[in-house]
Structures are given as C-alpha cells and as structure tokens.
C-alpha cells in the first residue's frame, strides 16, 4: 500500500485527487493540506510514501515547499502536479529533487503511474513534459540586459524607446536582441518574447 499526501490550495483539486487515491486498491490517503505555509509540518505529521504537490500556490510556491520538504526529509518522494508548463518550473522542480512533474489535466492512469514511479525512486515525466525539460536544460541563459530588452519588447516598446529607457544606443539594443534571438533559437521578436516568457526568463504581460 502506497500512502499518498496531497498539498494543493484548491478544494476541488484535492477532492478529485482524494477520489483517485481512494479508488485505487494499491493507494491510501495519508492526508491533505490546503497551502504552502505549514506544509512541511503537515508532511512530517502525515509521513506519506509519496506527496502530490501543487507548483502554484498563493501563500508559498510549490518549488519552495519542495525545498522545505527535502530539507526536512532528504528521502521524500514528491511529484509536482500542476497546470503550469513553464519551462523554468519544470526544470527547477526536477533539478531540485522532485520525482515527477504531471499536468493536472492528465488522465487518472498517468497520475497513478507517477505515484508508483516515484515510490520506486524513479522520475516520472510524460513525453510532453520531458521535451519541455530537455529544451530548458539545453537552453543557453540570457544576461540581465538581454532579459530587460525582451521584457520591454514584450510590453510593445520599439528599439528607440528601449534605448532611451535603458540609456543605450539603438545599435546596442539591436545587439542584445540578436544575442537573445540566438540563445533562444528564435527567428522573430515575437517568438523571442514568447520563448522567454515560457522559460520563465521574463514575466508575462
């Protein structure tokens, strides 16, 4: 029997996951918790075999909670279950010790498979998530200046406006833009902004 804990701030999501666990003869509910703050104390009290953890919670983000849980129990088996397919979220979760990353809209069988895989100590990713992880892992990083140029471009500023705001020449702005294009593998301004947002390098506007 695999004892599963659920940490998610949405009641409806917790209800659905609880039903999934209770309907599977090989799983048992160790408990559920509705947020990030206090999640470690809940985890230590529940002592689950596998924890399903939401990435996006308003009081404390799931990646930070993952760090907290692993600091308290390095052998913890945590599967991130989320609606976020931002490359940086996927990359950080797996790199920082999660044993799975599954989208909430996945079939019941997928979530159950992730729980069993984590129980075995292996990492579970669907093909789509694996591609996202691989793309982020191989991606070249952007400098702070390149990120700012793309962020401003995403807000609709042209090169002249960006140059004035950053106190640079237009040629320098163009250089930063070209470097960002190369690092992201983008062929247009719009594509570069979209990829930077997806990878969590600049905020979505």
Secondary structure, 3 states (H helix, E strand, C coil): CEEEEEECCCHHHHHHHHHHHHHCCCEEEEEEECCCCCHHHHHHHHCCCEEEECCCCCCCCHHHHHHHHHHHCCCCCEEEEECCCCHHHHHHHHHCCCCEEEECCCCHHHHHHHHHHHHCCCCEECHHHHHHHHHHHHCCCCCHHHHHHHHHHHCCCCHHHHHHHHCCCHHHHHHHHHHHHHHHCCCCHHHHHHHHHHCCCCCCC
